[in-house]
Amino acid sequence: MEGVSIFKTVLVLLSVLAVIVALALVARRILLPRIFSRILPVATKPHELKVLETMALDVRHRFVVLQWRESQYLILTSGGTPKVIDRKTRSEERTG
């Protein structure tokens, strides 16, 4: 008789633990993002950094044209540090 009582107790404890875990998952997935989005709104602004074009030279080297705010940069990427090859601003585009 005592073995059945211990089995029922363990079964009830496991079911309570399963309910707690399920409620925690629901709170994490559904409730917390809604609460935090009201408390800490995320500032949505347009992206200032854009990749305009890329061109692979070989397996390791690549040219990348980036636009950040009013400037465009031609960058050479390789296995090491990227190097800025050229920089052009909007005022330079208009004049020449």
C-alpha positions in Angstrom: 0.0 0.0 0.0 2.8 2.4 0.8 4.4 1.9 -2.7 1.2 3.0 -4.4 1.1 6.1 -2.2 4.7 7.0 -3.1 4.0 6.4 -6.8 1.0 8.7 -6.7 3.0 11.4 -4.8 5.8 11.3 -7.4 3.3 11.4 -10.3 1.5 14.4 -8.8 4.8 16.2 -8.3 5.9 15.5 -11.8 2.6 16.8 -13.2 2.9 20.0 -11.2 6.4 20.4 -12.4 5.2 19.9 -16.0 2.5 22.6 -15.5 5.1 25.1 -14.1 7.4 24.5 -17.1 4.6 24.9 -19.6 3.5 28.2 -17.9 7.1 29.4 -18.0 7.4 28.7 -21.7 4.1 30.4 -22.4 5.2 33.5 -20.4 8.5 33.6 -22.1 7.1 33.2 -25.6 4.0 35.3 -25.4 3.7 37.5 -22.3 7.2 38.9 -21.8 7.7 40.3 -25.3 4.4 42.1 -25.0 5.2 43.5 -21.6 8.7 44.7 -22.5 7.6 46.2 -25.8 5.3 48.5 -23.9 7.9 49.4 -21.3 11.0 49.7 -23.5 9.9 50.6 -27.0 12.5 49.9 -29.7 13.5 52.9 -31.7 12.9 52.2 -35.3 15.0 54.3 -37.6 16.1 53.7 -41.1 19.4 51.9 -41.5 22.2 54.2 -42.2 24.7 51.5 -43.4 23.9 49.9 -46.7 25.9 47.4 -48.8 25.6 48.8 -52.3 27.7 46.2 -54.2 30.2 43.4 -53.7 32.6 41.8 -56.1 34.8 38.7 -55.4 38.3 39.0 -56.8 39.4 35.6 -55.7 38.7 33.2 -52.8 40.1 35.5 -50.2 39.7 39.0 -51.6 36.5 41.0 -52.2 35.6 44.5 -53.0 32.6 46.0 -51.1 31.0 49.3 -51.7 29.3 50.6 -48.5 27.2 53.7 -48.0 27.1 55.3 -44.6 25.1 58.5 -44.2 26.5 60.8 -46.9 29.6 58.9 -47.9 30.4 55.8 -50.0 33.4 53.7 -49.2 35.2 51.2 -51.5 36.7 48.5 -49.1 39.0 45.6 -49.9 38.4 42.7 -47.6 40.9 39.8 -47.2 41.9 37.4 -44.6 43.3 40.2 -42.4 42.1 43.7 -41.8 39.8 45.4 -44.3 41.3 48.4 -46.2 39.5 51.5 -47.3 40.6 52.0 -51.0 38.5 55.0 -51.8 35.9 57.4 -50.2 33.4 59.6 -51.9 30.9 62.0 -50.4 27.6 63.2 -51.9 29.0 66.7 -52.5 31.8 65.1 -54.6 29.3 63.1 -56.6 27.4 66.3 -57.6 30.5 68.2 -58.6 32.2 65.5 -60.6 
